[in-house]
Amino acid sequence: MLKNTAEDGGLKYKGVMNIASSYYGPSDSVLRIADLTVAAGRYLRVHLFSEATGCKLPPFLRPKGLKCEWGSGLWEGVMLLYSQEVAVNHLLSIGDDIQFFAEGMMDIITTGRADICKFKMLHVYHSDDRFSKHHFIVGNYKTLDMAEYDLRASNDYSTWFALTANNQGLNGDKPLLRIGGDFKTLCKN
């Protein structure tokens, strides 16, 4: 459905999926993707999710077989991801030199002990495990002792970063001193 709608709007679609929502690279490339993402989003919203279309119709008027639940078909809650997918597919189709990181380098969970030096992006999922944005928001980490934290471990790094940036937690200086007070040295060993 996404491919057909994009092509109906004059955009080419190669079938590249699961692009994620973080872009790194030369600013002209990132801005091209962002500009086309916004334009594609405006188009897709009207053609896929405006009143009286598809899942916006009352259930008894929907086309037979149309799936409107999370995980079963297109879902409006991830409109940005659809827009980005359409934009990147079109740009790839016209020869734009977009590069991708290897599988598994993005969205590394912050509740584990992954080595942050091996990944490009951490992702704070909805969880009760440390680091939890829910516990952070309500202040459950205000007196958390960070003295023994390993700043290369994803859960320690994300907790340390969030707490020290907001004047929370205890002994935040100790993990930083262990790496010589300079993040440039963190991933050199």
C-alpha positions as CSV (number, residue, x, y, z in Angstrom):
1,M,0.0,0.0,0.0
2,L,2.8,2.4,0.9
3,K,4.7,1.6,-2.4
4,N,1.5,2.1,-4.5
5,T,0.6,5.3,-2.8
6,A,4.2,6.7,-3.3
7,E,4.2,5.7,-6.9
8,D,0.7,7.2,-7.4
9,G,2.3,10.5,-6.2
10,G,5.2,10.3,-8.7
11,L,7.8,8.9,-6.3
12,K,9.9,5.9,-7.1
13,Y,10.1,3.1,-4.6
14,K,12.8,0.4,-4.6
15,G,11.6,-1.6,-1.6
16,V,14.2,-0.6,1.0
17,M,12.6,-0.8,4.4
18,N,13.4,-0.4,8.1
19,I,15.5,2.7,7.5
20,A,15.2,4.0,11.1
21,S,14.8,7.7,11.9
22,S,18.4,8.9,12.5
23,Y,20.5,10.3,9.7
24,Y,24.2,10.9,9.8
25,G,26.3,12.4,7.0
26,P,27.0,15.4,5.0
27,S,24.5,18.1,5.6
28,D,23.4,18.4,2.0
29,S,22.4,14.7,2.0
30,V,20.7,14.8,5.3
31,L,18.7,17.9,4.3
32,R,17.6,16.3,1.0
33,I,16.3,13.4,2.9
34,A,14.6,15.6,5.5
35,D,13.0,17.9,2.8
36,L,11.6,15.0,0.9
37,T,10.5,13.3,4.1
38,V,8.4,16.3,5.0
39,A,6.9,16.5,1.5
40,A,6.2,12.8,1.4
41,G,4.6,13.0,4.8
42,R,2.2,15.7,3.7
43,Y,1.2,13.6,0.6
44,L,0.9,10.3,2.5
45,R,-1.2,11.8,5.3
46,V,-3.8,13.0,2.9
47,H,-3.8,9.9,0.8
48,L,-3.6,7.3,3.5
49,F,-4.9,8.8,6.7
50,S,-7.3,11.6,6.0
51,E,-10.9,11.4,7.1
52,A,-13.0,9.0,4.9
53,T,-9.9,7.0,3.7
54,G,-9.0,3.5,4.6
55,C,-8.8,3.0,8.4
56,K,-10.4,6.4,9.0
57,L,-13.7,5.0,7.6
58,P,-16.2,3.5,10.1
59,P,-15.4,-0.2,10.3
60,F,-18.5,-1.3,8.4
61,L,-17.5,1.0,5.4
62,R,-13.9,-0.1,5.2
63,P,-12.7,-2.1,2.1
64,K,-12.9,-5.8,2.8
65,G,-9.6,-7.1,4.2
66,L,-8.2,-3.7,5.2
67,K,-6.2,-4.1,8.4
68,C,-6.1,-1.2,10.8
69,E,-4.6,-2.5,14.0
70,W,-1.0,-2.0,15.1
71,G,1.2,-4.6,13.5
72,S,-1.3,-5.7,10.9
73,G,-1.2,-2.9,8.3
74,L,-0.3,0.7,7.9
75,W,-0.6,2.6,11.2
76,E,-0.8,6.4,11.5
77,G,1.3,6.4,14.6
78,V,4.5,5.7,12.6
79,M,3.8,8.2,9.8
80,L,7.3,9.7,10.1
81,L,8.9,6.3,9.4
82,Y,6.7,5.8,6.4
83,S,7.6,9.3,5.1
84,Q,11.3,8.6,5.6
85,E,11.0,5.3,3.9
86,V,9.3,6.8,0.8
87,A,11.9,9.7,0.7
88,V,14.9,7.4,0.9
89,N,13.5,5.0,-1.6
90,H,12.9,7.8,-4.1
91,L,16.3,9.3,-3.6
92,L,18.0,5.9,-4.0
93,S,16.0,5.3,-7.2
94,I,17.2,8.5,-8.8
95,G,20.9,7.8,-8.0
96,D,21.4,9.7,-4.7
97,D,24.4,8.2,-2.9
98,I,22.9,7.3,0.4
99,Q,24.9,5.0,2.6
100,F,23.6,2.7,5.4
101,F,25.3,1.5,8.5
102,A,25.7,-2.2,8.9
103,E,22.7,-4.1,10.4
104,G,22.7,-3.9,14.2
105,M,24.6,-0.7,14.7
106,M,21.6,1.4,15.5
107,D,18.9,1.3,18.2
108,I,21.1,-0.5,20.8
109,I,19.0,-1.0,24.0
110,T,20.2,1.0,27.0
111,T,19.2,-1.6,29.6
112,G,22.0,-4.0,28.7
113,R,25.7,-4.0,28.9
114,A,26.5,-3.4,25.2
115,D,29.8,-1.8,24.5
116,I,28.8,1.7,23.3
117,C,32.0,2.0,21.2
118,K,30.7,-0.6,18.8
119,F,27.5,1.2,17.9
120,K,26.3,4.4,16.4
121,M,23.1,5.0,18.4
122,L,21.5,4.0,21.7
123,H,17.8,3.7,22.1
124,V,16.0,4.2,25.4
125,Y,13.1,1.8,25.2
126,H,10.0,1.8,27.4
127,S,11.1,-0.4,30.3
128,D,11.5,-0.5,34.0
129,D,15.2,-1.6,33.7
130,R,18.0,0.9,34.1
131,F,18.2,3.2,32.2
132,S,14.4,3.9,32.2
133,K,13.1,7.2,31.0
134,H,10.0,6.6,33.2
135,H,12.1,6.3,36.4
136,F,14.2,9.3,35.3
137,I,11.2,11.5,34.8
138,V,9.7,10.9,38.2
139,G,13.1,11.4,39.9
140,N,13.8,7.8,41.0
141,Y,17.5,8.2,40.1
142,K,18.2,11.5,42.0
143,T,20.4,9.7,44.7
144,L,21.7,6.8,42.5
145,D,25.4,6.2,43.2
146,M,27.3,6.1,39.9
147,A,30.8,5.7,41.4
148,E,31.4,2.2,39.9
149,Y,29.9,2.9,36.5
150,D,31.6,1.7,33.3
151,L,31.0,4.4,30.8
152,R,31.5,1.9,27.9
153,A,28.5,-0.1,29.1
154,S,25.2,1.1,27.5
155,N,23.2,1.1,30.7
156,D,25.8,2.8,32.8
157,Y,26.6,5.3,30.0
158,S,23.0,6.3,29.3
159,T,22.2,6.6,33.1
160,W,25.4,8.6,33.8
161,F,24.8,10.9,30.8
162,A,21.1,11.6,31.7
163,L,21.8,12.1,35.4
164,T,24.9,14.3,35.2
165,A,23.3,16.5,32.5
166,N,20.4,17.2,35.0
167,N,22.4,17.4,38.2
168,Q,21.1,14.2,39.5
169,G,22.8,11.1,41.0
170,L,25.8,10.8,43.2
171,N,29.5,10.4,42.4
172,G,29.2,11.1,38.7
173,D,32.7,12.5,38.6
174,K,34.3,9.1,39.4
175,P,33.5,7.3,36.1
176,L,34.6,10.3,34.2
177,L,37.9,10.5,36.1
178,R,38.6,6.8,35.2
179,I,38.7,7.7,31.5
180,G,40.9,10.7,32.2
181,G,38.1,13.2,32.2
182,D,37.9,13.2,28.4
183,F,35.4,11.3,26.2
184,K,37.9,11.2,23.3
185,T,39.8,8.5,25.2
186,L,36.7,6.4,26.0
187,C,36.8,4.2,22.8
188,K,40.5,4.1,22.2
189,N,41.2,1.0,24.3
